[in-house]
């Protein structure tokens, strides 16, 4: 039997999110709307920051106790007041509060970076991470550090968590990928007893729950937002050459915030889908709701003009069997990076996942983009291991709901094609309008 009270509370939470001076509605708001309100003087930056601090207090520490935020900056309101007086309203992220994952360094704002662990409590970073420097230069206000899986999931797998919403799929991942000693167990704002997974559970849930407009997770500086437009804006702000990261030297930086909506159709765009995802293929790891939503997603791509090609992904079983992640982690324990274990693991993973994996897949299918359910091993190559080893970008957008728990779909393109990736994702987002605000349901 369902209890009515939590639904009443959920309505109260949503009402609290919407209250603001001059009736500004913060629920599902965007960067553009917030900045328009600043320019028109409907809102001040300080009022915006205060609002999100209040919402964090209401949803993180009280009410549903989502545990998405570990700490907030004691200087955030002072920073906001300074921006109201002297800020440049033409900057990409002027006045926009943002949360940073707890393993990303910030300094000078009273925050610590501890990777969710008490072992590093009190750690004061000597400098801002490069992406934080870029965010501040773009006018963003770092509101605090978001919760995460302790040590970004490189820890014991013997902890307990409720995985019943995605069996047996999530048993393929490290269990309890949604907690840290510092921040506690994160809760899913859609269904409070459902898992959030990880490792960037804090940034993800705070954005989803309207606790913050945008956030940064990992790996490699992961912008999270409720819309593709917001993600494009943040990506443009943080992209560029980092002198401490040679891999970024040749990366182009298009005007993502201006070009994400440049396409009007997917005509002449070839979309590759793993043969395992074909509607005629049985998949033991997906629920009927996920399969149906995925098939409708494919229909949406076709309606947008895309050419669909189904093809088996090479080496999926071999990559799983090779345990590339474990081999690489073990080899890193050695200070000698020229040892055979490290080099063999690197060569094996590069060959299976990249040369004869994702690169071969794109070449054989002559595809522009890969389309697959997010974090679903059985629909390779959506597994994050493949594209991250290759250095390929991925964009996940909402697709549907299974027992009120959201799931997404991913677009993957070759290296340095983030501009196209955003364009494909934006068209799909606008055609599906799948995202709805969470209601903090007690159970499904």
Secondary structure, DSSP 8 states (H G I E B T S, - for coil): ---SHHHHHHHHHHHHHH--GGG---TT--HHHHHHHHHTTSS-HHHHHHHHHHHHIIIIISTT----EEEE-TTHHHHHHHHHHH--TTSTTTT-EEEEETTS---SSS----TT-GGGTT---SS--HHHHHHHHTT-EEEEEE--SGGGG-S-S------GGGTTGGGGS-S-TTEETTTEE---SSBTTS---SSSHHHHHHHHTTS-SEEEETTTTEEEESSHHHHHHHHHHH-S-BTTBGGGTT-----HHHHTT--S--TT-EEEEEGGGSTTS--TTS-HHHHHHHHHHHHHHHHTT-EEEEE--TTHHHHHHHTHHHHHHHHHTSS-TTSHHHHHHHHHHIIIIIIIIIHHHHHHHT-SEEEEETT-GGGTT-SHHHHHHHT--EEEEEEEEETTEEEEEEEE--TT-HHHHHHHHHHHHHHH--------BS--
